[in-house]
Amino acid sequence: MQYKQPYKLGLKPVKHQPKLMLKKYLSSNLPTPPEKFGHAGLIVPHMYKNNELGDCAIAGSIEEIRLLNAERGVTVPFSDTTAVTNYSAVTGYDPADPSTDGGTDVHDLYEYRQNTGFIDDAGQRHKLAVYVGLTPGDWDELVQALYLFTVCGLGINVPDYAQDQFADGGPWDVKRGHHQIVGGHYIPAVARDGDIVSIITWGAVLGMTQRFYEHFNNIAVVHLTDEMLTGGKTIDGFDRDALVADLQQFNTGQVP
């Protein structure tokens, strides 16, 4: 049976991992994540054209920006229009030329988010201070990073049954048998409940099991931005100065 894909993917193949990796950071004395945490309910997810375009990395990044700001009581306006604007800026996509809808390189994505920042409907830019990579498929690193920084950007190799599981309400889990990989996809992780992590994709919140993550994750990135802070602290009480001090061991340069 031919696989039908009602939604789009759009993450280009991952050729290498970020130069800065969080595993060294995790050697320090960090708080133990609880079995359940997260604030995904603070926003209502949107599609942001990912049913028509391969802009999953743009749509996912927008959801990260919206959630981090919602945690400090700020609503950031985004629309399909600004999703396309940011997609064009990062990838060179031209709405007049469908052949330019080729997806996003994750390294181009994060360099753009750090150096330029996504633009919202009000004309405001949303920049990252610094970002680091996780060890692909390492569940413990993901949980630790997600607890500290609230969101993590994930890349996955998508098996051919993933959209069926999505349509059934999830979670994404490993399915027995021989299955094809149909492409790459970018998703933000936003919460944890035991061996299930909640992710946002295609305008919805979906669960993803630990074994699915371990099997299909190909890149993971966590970032620090002042938009995640109120009074110098995250919603869960982690201090910016302490986070920056730990992150600086990666020789990331001065954090603004």
C-alpha positions as CSV (number, residue, x, y, z in Angstrom):
1,M,0.0,0.0,0.0
2,Q,1.3,3.4,-0.9
3,Y,2.0,5.7,2.0
4,K,-0.2,8.8,2.0
5,Q,1.0,11.8,3.8
6,P,-1.7,14.4,4.6
7,Y,0.8,16.6,6.5
8,K,4.2,17.8,5.5
9,L,7.6,17.0,7.0
10,G,10.6,19.2,6.0
11,L,13.7,18.6,8.1
12,K,16.7,18.1,5.8
13,P,19.1,15.1,6.6
14,V,21.3,15.8,9.6
15,K,24.9,15.8,8.4
16,H,26.6,16.5,11.8
17,Q,25.7,17.4,15.3
18,P,26.1,20.9,16.9
19,K,29.7,21.7,17.9
20,L,28.5,22.5,21.4
21,M,27.0,19.5,23.2
22,L,25.1,19.4,26.5
23,K,26.6,16.2,27.8
24,K,29.5,18.0,29.4
25,Y,27.0,20.3,31.1
26,L,25.2,17.4,32.5
27,S,28.2,16.3,34.5
28,S,27.6,19.1,36.9
29,N,25.3,18.9,39.9
30,L,21.8,19.3,38.6
31,P,18.3,18.9,40.0
32,T,16.6,15.5,39.5
33,P,13.6,16.0,37.1
34,P,10.3,14.8,38.5
35,E,8.3,12.1,36.7
36,K,5.8,14.7,35.5
37,F,6.4,18.3,34.5
38,G,5.8,20.9,31.8
39,H,3.5,23.7,30.7
40,A,2.2,22.7,27.3
41,G,-1.3,23.8,28.2
42,L,-0.4,27.4,28.1
43,I,-0.8,27.7,24.4
44,V,-3.1,26.3,21.7
45,P,-0.9,24.8,18.9
46,H,-1.4,25.9,15.3
47,M,-0.4,24.4,11.9
48,Y,1.5,27.3,10.5
49,K,1.2,26.0,7.0
50,N,2.9,22.6,7.8
51,N,0.0,20.8,6.1
52,E,1.0,22.6,2.8
53,L,4.7,23.4,3.2
54,G,7.8,21.6,4.5
55,D,8.2,24.3,7.1
56,C,8.0,22.0,10.2
57,A,11.2,23.6,11.6
58,I,9.7,27.0,11.4
59,A,6.3,26.0,12.8
60,G,8.0,24.1,15.7
61,S,10.3,27.0,16.4
62,I,7.3,29.4,16.5
63,E,5.6,27.1,19.1
64,E,8.8,27.2,21.2
65,I,8.7,31.0,21.1
66,R,5.0,31.2,22.0
67,L,5.3,28.7,24.9
68,L,8.4,30.3,26.5
69,N,6.7,33.7,26.4
70,A,3.4,32.3,27.6
71,E,5.2,31.0,30.7
72,R,6.0,34.6,31.6
73,G,2.5,35.8,30.8
74,V,3.3,37.3,27.3
75,T,1.3,36.5,24.2
76,V,3.4,36.6,21.0
77,P,1.4,37.0,17.7
78,F,2.3,34.7,14.8
79,S,0.3,33.7,11.8
80,D,0.6,31.7,8.6
81,T,2.0,34.9,7.0
82,T,4.9,35.3,9.4
83,A,5.5,31.5,9.3
84,V,6.1,31.8,5.5
85,T,8.2,35.0,6.0
86,N,10.5,33.2,8.4
87,Y,10.6,30.1,6.2
88,S,11.7,32.2,3.3
89,A,14.3,34.0,5.3
90,V,15.9,30.8,6.7
91,T,15.7,28.7,3.5
92,G,15.2,30.9,0.5
93,Y,11.7,29.6,-0.1
94,D,9.8,31.6,-2.7
95,P,6.0,31.3,-2.6
96,A,5.9,31.9,-6.3
97,D,8.2,28.9,-7.0
98,P,7.0,25.6,-5.3
99,S,10.3,23.9,-6.2
100,T,12.0,26.0,-3.5
101,D,10.0,24.3,-0.8
102,G,12.9,22.0,0.1
103,G,12.7,22.0,3.9
104,T,15.1,23.4,6.5
105,D,18.7,22.6,7.6
106,V,18.7,22.5,11.4
107,H,22.0,24.3,11.6
108,D,20.8,27.1,9.3
109,L,17.7,27.3,11.5
110,Y,19.6,27.8,14.8
111,E,22.2,30.2,13.4
112,Y,19.3,32.3,12.0
113,R,17.4,32.2,15.3
114,Q,20.5,33.2,17.2
115,N,21.9,35.9,14.9
116,T,18.7,37.4,13.4
117,G,15.7,36.0,15.2
118,F,12.2,35.1,14.0
119,I,9.9,38.0,13.3
120,D,6.4,38.0,14.6
121,D,3.2,39.7,13.4
122,A,4.0,42.8,15.4
123,G,7.5,43.1,13.8
124,Q,9.4,42.1,16.9
125,R,12.4,39.8,16.6
126,H,12.9,36.8,18.9
127,K,16.5,35.8,19.3
128,L,18.4,33.0,21.1
129,A,21.3,33.8,23.4
130,V,23.0,30.4,23.0
131,Y,22.1,26.9,22.0
132,V,23.7,23.5,22.6
133,G,23.1,20.0,21.3
134,L,22.1,16.8,23.1
135,T,23.3,13.3,22.4
136,P,20.9,11.9,19.9
137,G,18.5,9.3,21.4
138,D,19.7,9.9,25.0
139,W,16.5,9.9,27.0
140,D,18.1,11.0,30.2
141,E,19.7,14.0,28.6
142,L,16.5,15.0,27.0
143,V,14.5,14.8,30.2
144,Q,17.2,16.8,32.1
145,A,17.4,19.5,29.4
146,L,13.7,19.7,29.1
147,Y,13.3,20.2,32.8
148,L,15.8,23.0,32.9
149,F,15.0,24.8,29.7
150,T,11.3,24.0,29.3
151,V,11.5,23.2,25.5
152,C,13.8,21.2,23.3
153,G,13.9,21.2,19.5
154,L,14.0,17.7,18.2
155,G,14.7,16.1,14.8
156,I,13.3,12.7,14.0
157,N,13.5,10.2,11.2
158,V,9.8,9.6,10.6
159,P,8.6,6.0,10.1
160,D,5.8,5.4,7.6
161,Y,3.2,4.7,10.3
162,A,3.7,7.9,12.3
163,Q,0.9,9.8,10.7
164,D,-1.5,6.9,11.4
165,Q,-0.5,7.0,15.1
166,F,-1.0,10.8,15.0
167,A,-4.4,10.4,13.5
168,D,-5.3,7.9,16.3
169,G,-4.2,10.4,19.0
170,G,-0.8,8.8,19.7
171,P,1.5,8.3,21.3
172,W,4.2,7.8,18.8
173,D,5.7,4.5,19.6
174,V,7.9,1.9,17.9
175,K,5.9,-0.5,15.8
176,R,7.1,-4.0,15.0
177,G,7.9,-5.1,11.4
178,H,9.7,-3.6,8.5
179,H,8.9,0.1,8.0
180,Q,10.3,2.8,5.8
181,I,11.6,6.2,6.8
182,V,9.6,8.7,4.9
183,G,11.5,11.9,5.8
184,G,12.8,14.1,8.5
185,H,10.7,16.2,10.9
186,Y,11.3,18.9,13.5
187,I,9.2,18.9,16.7
188,P,9.5,20.8,20.0
189,A,9.4,18.7,23.2
190,V,7.4,20.5,25.8
191,A,6.5,18.3,28.7
192,R,7.2,14.9,30.4
193,D,5.0,12.3,32.0
194,G,7.0,9.2,32.9
195,D,8.3,7.5,29.8
196,I,6.2,9.8,27.6
197,V,7.3,13.2,26.4
198,S,4.8,15.6,24.9
199,I,5.7,17.2,21.6
200,I,3.9,19.7,19.4
201,T,3.4,18.9,15.7
202,W,0.8,19.6,13.0
203,G,-1.3,21.8,15.2
204,A,-1.6,19.4,18.1
205,V,0.1,18.1,21.3
206,L,1.1,14.4,20.9
207,G,2.9,11.9,23.2
208,M,6.1,10.2,22.2
209,T,7.5,7.2,24.0
210,Q,11.0,6.8,25.3
211,R,11.7,3.9,22.9
212,F,10.4,6.0,19.9
213,Y,12.8,8.8,20.8
214,E,15.7,6.4,21.3
215,H,15.0,4.8,18.0
216,F,14.2,7.7,15.7
217,N,15.8,10.9,17.1
218,N,18.7,12.2,15.0
219,I,19.3,15.6,16.5
220,A,18.2,17.5,19.6
221,V,18.9,21.1,20.6
222,V,18.3,23.1,23.7
223,H,18.6,26.9,23.9
224,L,18.7,29.8,26.3
225,T,16.7,33.0,25.7
226,D,15.8,35.8,28.0
227,E,12.2,35.3,26.8
228,M,12.0,32.3,29.1
229,L,12.7,34.4,32.2
230,T,10.8,36.5,34.7
231,G,12.9,38.3,37.2
232,G,15.9,36.4,36.1
233,K,14.3,33.0,36.6
234,T,12.5,30.4,34.6
235,I,8.9,29.4,35.4
236,D,10.3,26.5,37.4
237,G,12.7,28.7,39.4
238,F,16.0,28.1,37.7
239,D,18.3,31.1,37.8
240,R,19.6,32.7,34.6
241,D,23.0,33.5,35.9
242,A,23.5,29.9,37.1
243,L,22.4,28.5,33.7
244,V,24.7,31.0,31.8
245,A,27.6,30.1,34.0
246,D,27.3,26.4,33.2
247,L,26.7,27.0,29.5
248,Q,29.8,29.2,29.2
249,Q,32.1,26.2,29.7
250,F,31.3,25.4,26.0
251,N,33.2,28.6,25.0
252,T,30.1,30.0,23.5
253,G,31.3,33.6,24.0
254,Q,29.6,36.3,26.0
255,V,25.9,35.8,26.6
256,P,24.0,39.0,26.0
